[in-house]
Amino acid sequence: MKTSNADLTTLLSTVLDLLVPITASLGTLAPSYERVPDVIDGISDAFPLVDGSPQLQLDVIVRTMPNMAGPVAAYVAEGQRR
């Protein structure tokens, strides 16, 4: 005697494979929404106004990334020529 329906098992498995990740994602939506003001504040901190225009503030450690020394020096030299 057959006790399970293969089509029903496949259907339920597919539905659960879709619903479990979706419901887990929905559970993270509210905490993420509460952090939106912090993200906006972080963006404004990263782009402060300098002489009336926003600038991205980055700290580059050239000593540990020697391949950055050339582009940084070229950018500084270009800025001094203007």
C-alpha distances in whole Angstrom, upper triangle without the diagonal:
4,6,9,12,14,17,17,17,20,21,22,23,25,27,27,29,31,32,32,35,36,36,38,41,41,42,45,47,49,50,51,53,55,56,57,61,61,60,63,65,64,65,68,69,68,70,74,76,79,82,80,77,74,74,71,72,70,71,71,72,74,74,71,70,73,72,72,76,77,75,76,80,80,79,81,84,83,83,87,88,87
4,6,8,10,13,13,13,16,18,18,19,22,23,23,25,27,28,29,32,33,33,35,37,38,39,42,43,45,47,48,49,51,53,54,58,58,57,59,62,61,61,65,66,65,67,70,73,76,79,77,74,70,70,67,68,67,68,68,69,70,71,67,67,70,68,69,72,73,72,73,76,76,75,78,80,79,80,83,84,83
4,7,10,12,12,11,15,16,16,17,20,21,21,23,25,25,26,29,30,30,32,34,35,36,39,40,42,44,45,46,48,50,51,55,55,54,57,59,58,59,62,63,62,64,68,70,73,76,74,72,68,68,65,66,65,66,66,67,69,69,66,65,68,67,67,71,72,70,71,75,75,73,76,79,78,78,81,83,82
4,6,9,8,8,11,12,12,13,16,17,17,19,22,22,23,26,27,27,29,31,32,33,36,37,39,41,42,43,46,47,48,52,52,51,53,56,55,56,59,60,59,61,64,67,70,73,71,68,65,65,62,63,62,63,63,64,65,66,63,62,65,64,64,68,69,67,68,71,71,70,73,75,74,74,78,79,78
4,6,5,6,9,10,11,12,14,15,17,18,20,21,22,25,26,26,28,31,31,32,35,36,39,41,41,43,45,46,47,51,51,50,52,55,54,55,58,59,58,60,63,66,69,72,70,67,63,63,61,62,61,62,62,63,65,66,62,61,64,63,63,67,68,66,67,70,70,69,71,74,73,73,76,78,77
4,5,5,6,9,10,10,12,14,15,16,19,20,21,23,25,26,27,29,30,32,34,35,38,40,40,41,44,45,46,50,50,48,51,54,53,53,56,57,56,58,61,64,67,70,68,65,61,61,58,60,58,60,60,60,62,63,59,58,61,60,60,64,65,63,64,67,67,66,69,71,70,70,74,75,74
4,5,5,6,9,10,11,12,14,15,17,18,20,22,23,24,26,28,29,30,33,34,36,38,38,40,42,44,44,48,48,47,49,52,51,51,55,56,55,56,60,62,65,68,66,63,59,59,57,58,57,59,59,60,61,63,59,58,61,59,59,63,64,61,63,66,66,64,67,70,68,69,72,73,72
4,5,5,6,8,10,10,12,14,15,16,18,21,21,22,24,26,26,28,31,32,34,36,36,38,40,42,42,46,47,45,48,50,50,50,53,54,54,55,59,61,64,67,65,62,59,59,56,57,56,58,58,59,61,62,59,58,61,59,59,63,64,62,63,66,66,64,67,70,68,68,72,73,72
4,5,5,6,9,10,11,12,14,15,16,19,20,21,22,25,26,27,29,31,33,35,35,37,39,40,41,45,45,44,46,49,48,49,52,53,52,54,57,60,63,66,64,61,57,57,54,56,55,56,56,57,59,60,56,55,58,57,57,61,62,60,61,64,64,63,65,68,67,67,71,72,71
4,6,5,6,9,10,10,12,14,15,18,19,20,22,23,25,26,28,30,32,34,34,36,38,39,40,44,44,42,45,48,47,47,50,51,50,52,55,58,61,63,61,58,55,55,52,53,52,54,54,55,57,58,54,53,56,54,54,58,59,57,58,62,61,60,63,65,64,64,68,69,68
4,5,5,6,9,10,11,12,14,16,17,18,20,22,23,24,27,28,30,32,32,34,36,37,38,42,42,41,43,46,45,45,49,50,49,51,54,56,59,62,60,57,54,54,51,53,52,53,54,55,57,58,55,53,56,55,55,58,59,57,58,62,61,60,62,65,63,64,67,68,67
4,5,5,6,8,10,10,12,15,15,16,18,20,21,22,25,26,28,30,30,32,34,36,37,40,41,39,42,45,44,44,47,49,48,50,53,55,58,61,59,56,53,53,50,52,51,52,53,54,56,57,54,53,56,54,54,58,59,57,58,61,61,59,62,65,63,63,67,68,67
4,6,5,6,9,10,11,13,14,15,17,19,20,21,24,25,28,29,29,31,34,35,36,39,39,38,41,43,42,43,46,47,46,48,51,54,57,60,58,55,52,51,49,50,49,50,50,51,53,54,51,50,53,51,51,55,56,54,55,59,59,57,60,62,61,61,65,66,65
4,5,5,6,9,10,12,13,15,16,17,19,21,23,24,27,28,28,30,32,33,34,38,38,36,39,42,41,41,44,45,44,46,49,52,55,57,55,52,49,49,46,48,47,48,48,50,52,53,49,48,51,50,49,53,54,52,53,57,56,55,57,60,59,59,62,63,62
4,5,5,6,9,11,11,12,14,16,16,18,21,21,24,26,26,27,30,31,32,36,36,35,37,40,39,39,43,44,43,45,48,51,54,56,54,51,48,48,46,47,46,48,49,50,52,53,50,49,52,51,50,54,55,52,53,57,57,55,58,60,59,59,62,64,62
4,5,5,6,9,10,10,12,14,15,16,19,20,23,24,25,26,29,30,31,34,35,34,36,39,38,38,42,43,42,44,47,50,53,56,54,51,48,48,45,46,45,47,47,48,50,52,48,47,51,49,49,53,54,52,52,56,56,54,57,60,58,58,62,63,62
4,6,6,7,9,11,12,13,15,17,18,20,23,24,24,26,28,29,30,34,34,32,35,37,36,37,40,41,40,42,45,48,51,54,52,49,46,45,43,44,43,44,44,46,48,49,45,44,48,46,46,50,51,48,49,53,53,51,54,57,55,55,59,60,59
4,6,6,6,9,11,11,13,15,17,17,20,22,22,23,26,27,27,31,32,30,32,35,34,34,38,39,38,40,43,46,49,51,49,47,43,43,41,42,41,43,43,45,47,48,45,44,47,46,45,49,50,47,48,52,52,50,52,55,54,54,57,58,57
4,6,5,6,8,10,10,12,15,16,18,20,20,22,24,25,26,30,30,29,32,34,34,34,37,39,38,40,43,45,49,51,49,47,43,44,41,42,42,43,44,46,48,49,46,45,49,47,46,50,51,49,49,53,53,51,53,56,55,54,58,60,58
4,5,5,6,9,10,11,13,15,17,19,19,21,23,24,25,29,29,28,31,33,33,33,37,37,37,39,42,45,48,51,49,46,43,43,40,41,40,42,42,44,46,47,44,43,47,46,45,49,50,48,48,52,52,50,52,55,54,54,57,59,58
4,6,5,6,9,10,11,13,16,17,17,19,21,22,23,27,26,25,28,30,29,30,33,34,33,36,39,41,44,47,46,43,39,39,36,37,37,38,39,40,42,44,41,40,43,42,41,45,46,44,44,48,48,46,49,52,50,50,53,55,54
4,5,5,6,9,10,11,14,16,15,17,20,21,21,25,25,24,27,29,29,29,32,34,33,35,38,40,43,46,44,42,38,39,36,37,37,39,40,41,44,45,42,41,45,43,42,46,47,44,45,49,48,46,49,52,50,50,53,55,53
4,5,5,6,9,10,12,14,15,16,19,20,21,25,25,24,27,29,29,30,33,34,34,36,38,41,44,47,45,43,39,40,37,38,38,40,41,42,45,46,43,43,46,45,44,48,49,46,47,50,51,48,50,54,52,52,55,57,55
4,5,5,7,9,12,13,13,15,17,18,20,23,23,22,25,28,27,28,31,32,31,34,37,39,43,46,44,41,38,38,35,36,35,37,38,39,42,43,40,40,43,42,41,45,46,44,44,48,48,46,48,51,50,49,53,55,54
4,5,5,7,10,11,11,13,15,16,17,21,21,20,22,25,24,25,28,29,29,31,33,36,39,42,40,38,34,35,32,33,33,34,36,37,40,41,38,38,41,40,39,42,44,41,41,45,45,43,45,48,47,46,50,51,50
4,5,5,8,10,10,11,14,15,16,20,20,20,22,25,25,25,28,29,29,31,34,37,40,43,40,38,35,35,33,34,34,36,38,39,42,44,41,40,44,43,41,45,46,43,43,47,47,45,47,50,49,48,51,53,51
4,6,7,8,10,11,13,14,16,19,20,19,22,24,24,25,28,29,29,31,34,37,40,43,41,39,36,36,33,34,34,36,37,39,42,43,41,40,44,43,41,45,47,44,44,47,48,45,47,51,50,48,52,54,52
4,6,6,6,9,10,11,13,16,16,16,19,21,20,22,25,25,26,28,30,33,36,40,38,35,32,32,30,30,30,32,34,35,38,40,37,37,40,39,38,41,43,40,40,44,44,42,43,47,46,45,48,50,49
4,6,5,6,9,10,11,14,15,15,17,19,20,20,23,24,25,27,29,32,35,38,36,34,30,31,29,30,30,32,34,36,39,41,38,38,41,40,38,42,43,40,40,44,44,41,43,46,45,44,47,49,47
4,5,5,6,9,10,13,14,15,17,19,19,21,23,24,25,27,29,31,35,38,36,34,31,32,30,30,31,33,35,37,40,42,40,39,43,42,40,43,45,42,41,45,45,43,44,47,46,45,48,50,48
4,5,5,7,9,12,12,13,15,17,17,19,21,22,23,25,27,30,33,36,34,33,29,30,28,28,28,30,32,34,37,39,37,36,40,39,38,41,42,40,39,43,43,41,42,45,45,43,46,48,47
4,5,5,7,10,10,10,13,15,15,16,19,20,20,22,24,27,31,34,32,30,26,27,25,25,26,28,30,32,35,37,34,34,37,37,35,38,39,37,36,40,40,37,39,42,41,40,43,45,44
4,5,5,9,10,10,12,14,15,16,18,20,20,22,24,27,30,33,31,29,26,27,25,26,27,29,31,34,37,39,37,36,40,39,37,39,41,38,37,41,41,38,40,43,42,40,43,45,44
4,6,7,8,10,12,13,14,16,18,19,20,22,24,26,30,33,30,29,26,27,25,26,27,29,31,34,37,39,37,36,40,39,37,40,42,39,38,41,42,39,40,43,42,41,44,46,44
4,6,5,6,9,10,11,13,15,15,17,19,20,23,27,30,28,26,23,24,22,22,23,25,27,30,33,35,33,33,36,36,33,36,38,35,34,37,38,35,36,40,39,37,40,43,41
4,5,5,6,9,10,11,13,14,15,17,19,21,25,28,25,24,21,22,20,21,22,25,27,30,33,35,33,33,36,35,33,35,37,34,33,36,37,34,35,38,37,35,38,41,39
4,5,5,6,9,10,11,12,14,15,17,19,23,25,23,22,19,20,19,20,22,24,27,30,33,35,34,33,36,36,33,36,37,34,33,36,37,33,34,38,37,34,37,40,38
4,5,5,6,9,10,10,12,14,16,19,22,25,23,22,19,19,18,18,19,21,24,27,30,32,31,30,34,33,31,33,35,32,30,34,35,32,32,36,35,33,36,38,37
4,5,5,6,9,10,10,12,14,17,21,24,22,20,17,17,15,16,17,20,22,25,28,30,29,28,31,31,28,31,32,30,28,32,32,29,30,34,33,31,34,36,34
4,5,5,6,9,10,11,12,15,18,21,19,18,14,16,14,16,18,20,23,26,29,32,31,30,33,32,29,31,33,30,28,31,32,29,29,33,32,29,33,35,33
4,5,5,6,9,10,11,14,17,20,18,17,14,15,14,14,17,19,22,25,28,30,30,29,32,32,29,31,32,30,28,31,32,28,29,32,31,29,32,34,32
4,5,5,6,9,10,14,17,20,19,17,14,14,12,12,13,16,19,21,24,27,26,25,28,28,25,27,29,27,25,28,29,26,26,30,29,27,30,32,31
4,5,5,6,9,12,15,18,16,14,11,11,9,11,13,16,18,22,24,27,26,25,28,27,24,26,28,25,23,26,27,24,24,28,27,25,28,30,28
4,5,5,6,9,12,15,14,12,9,10,10,11,14,16,20,23,25,28,28,27,29,29,26,27,29,26,24,27,27,24,24,28,27,24,27,29,27
4,6,6,9,12,15,15,13,10,10,9,9,11,14,17,20,23,25,25,25,27,27,24,25,27,25,22,25,26,23,23,26,26,23,26,29,27
4,6,10,12,15,15,13,9,8,6,6,8,11,14,17,20,23,22,22,24,24,20,22,24,21,19,22,23,20,20,24,23,21,24,26,25
4,7,9,12,11,9,5,5,5,6,10,13,16,19,22,25,25,23,25,25,21,23,24,21,19,22,22,19,19,22,21,19,22,24,22
4,6,10,9,8,5,6,7,8,11,14,17,21,23,26,26,25,27,27,23,24,26,23,20,23,23,20,19,23,22,19,21,24,22
4,6,6,5,4,6,9,10,14,17,20,23,25,28,29,28,29,29,25,26,27,24,21,23,24,20,19,22,21,18,20,23,20
4,5,5,6,7,10,10,14,16,19,22,24,27,28,27,28,28,24,24,25,22,19,21,21,18,17,20,19,15,17,19,17
4,6,8,9,13,14,17,20,22,25,26,30,31,30,30,30,26,26,27,24,21,22,22,19,18,20,19,15,17,19,16
4,7,9,13,15,18,21,24,27,28,32,33,31,32,32,28,28,28,25,23,25,24,21,20,22,21,17,19,21,18
4,6,10,12,16,19,21,25,26,29,30,28,30,29,25,26,26,23,21,22,22,18,18,21,19,16,18,20,17
4,7,9,13,16,19,22,24,27,28,26,27,26,23,24,24,21,19,22,21,18,18,21,19,16,19,21,19
4,6,9,13,15,19,20,23,24,22,24,23,19,20,21,18,16,18,18,14,15,18,17,14,17,19,17
4,6,10,12,16,18,21,21,19,21,20,17,18,19,16,14,17,18,14,15,18,17,15,18,21,20
4,7,10,13,15,18,19,18,20,19,16,17,19,16,14,17,18,15,15,18,18,16,19,21,21
4,6,10,12,15,15,14,16,16,13,14,16,14,12,15,16,14,14,18,18,17,19,22,22
4,7,9,12,12,12,14,15,12,13,16,14,11,14,17,15,14,18,19,18,20,23,23
4,6,9,9,8,10,11,8,9,12,11,9,12,15,13,13,17,18,17,19,22,23
4,5,6,6,9,11,8,9,13,13,11,13,16,16,15,18,20,20,21,24,25
4,5,5,5,8,6,6,10,10,9,10,14,14,14,16,18,19,20,22,24
4,6,6,9,9,8,12,14,12,13,17,17,17,19,22,22,23,25,27
4,6,9,9,10,13,15,14,16,18,19,19,22,24,24,25,28,29
4,5,6,8,10,11,11,13,16,16,17,19,21,22,23,26,27
4,5,5,8,10,10,11,14,15,16,17,19,21,22,24,26
4,6,7,8,9,11,12,14,15,17,18,20,21,23,25
4,6,6,6,9,10,11,12,14,16,17,19,20,22
4,6,5,6,9,10,11,12,14,15,17,18,21
4,6,5,6,9,10,11,12,14,15,17,19
4,5,5,6,9,10,10,12,14,15,17
4,5,5,6,9,10,11,12,14,16
4,5,5,6,9,10,11,12,15
4,5,5,6,9,10,11,13
4,5,5,6,9,10,11
4,5,5,6,9,10
4,5,5,6,9
4,5,5,7
4,5,6
4,5
4
